[in-house]
Amino acid sequence: MNIAVCGVAIVLMATLGSLVIVRRNSPQQPIQVKAVLFGLYFWGLVFLQLVVFGLFMG
């Protein structure tokens, strides 16, 4: 159960972080570009958080 809570926290933090980055850095971009950038930022943040989580917990 503890791993599931950590996974949900990682996904929520990555989602919020991606939304903030997309809204802040690309206000003039079309919706399609924002969607692609959101995906890139989301998976980048998930990967980064998983690496950090793995280093500190493993």
Beta strands, then each sheet from edge to edge (+ up, - down):
end
